[in-house]
């Protein structure tokens, strides 16, 4: 079928884009395969859900006929106190993805390139392409390195040029789970021209060993071109409410707020965010569960002869040493949803979210069935 006439007006970058593919919803697997007992370990959600304090807030009357606070005053005050920054340094987003889009809209375009690592978060190339901007994709660390598939900041520094307008660094990185040394992040920021914006995407910051975290307060004070993004979707278990935020110099926050849509955060999300920040006990419980179960998953997978990238997040990247698509399909047939990584140019890998003890056991049991079936097929 011929393209409609308006297609000729679409920028080349958008014409070449493929839509972002989210993890398969539970109901979709039920519809597609008739599986009733489904475990979803594909989208890096908190298996504990959200804080009881958040659930209590969501049950209140939020005057839904009224527009929300477009400036997010109360939540910004909570976040400012939590991070010891001024409210003017905070930008609220409809998920932290919103902040990535703001940066792309302001700084990227023809002749103004984005830089990011291979095997990094899929939204970076999408945000660049939507602005018809070129991308500088820096090869990841080699597969035989201790930090295989991680960001190579030395390579980033070599690739810097006047055309690079924005740099995206995911730390820890999705989908690999790799993490950069704090000193390396600080050193790299010192090499970046102040005219180039650096986005330090810390969606999985809470799961990272505190000893390895960069000193964000010090970096923000030193680098007015730095934006640090965080999300309520992961550790706080609020993925459906779409709430994220950025920390930056007030001048950068001012620019971001100029392109931010009015009322981009709904009243439920804003109220839930306040309650979530106040319940750090729930955060500690979630971190403890993830630490224990992630270690158990990594051991169990290695015991099965599979490769596992050392993870600093709430998921593990599993290397099957061959095309993992049949393993993904087999797990779906067993009612277990994980994430294939072919779109990240890692076709031998599956990404598995760390669930509860029961969910992880269910995954391992299903995996044993799939591996056994694959061995039987190979022997026949």
Secondary structure, DSSP 8 states (H G I E B T S, - for coil): ----GGGGGS-HHHHT---------HHHHHHHH---S-EE-SS---TT-S-HHHHHHHTS---TTS---TT-HHHHHHHHHHHT--GGGEEEESSHHHHHHHHHHHH-BTTBEEEEETT--THHHHHHHHTT--EEEE----TTSTTTTS--HHHHHHH--TTEEEEEEESS-TTT-----HHHHHHHHHHS-TTSEEEEE-TTGGGS-GGGS--HHHHHHH-TTEEEEEESSSTT--GGG--EEEEE-HHHHHHHHHHS-TT-S-HHHHHHHHHHHH-HHHHHHHHHHHHHHHHHHHHHHHHTT-EE---SSSEEEEE-SS--HHHHHHHHHTTEE-EE-GGGT-TTEEEEE---HHHHHHHHHHHHHHHHHHHHHHH-
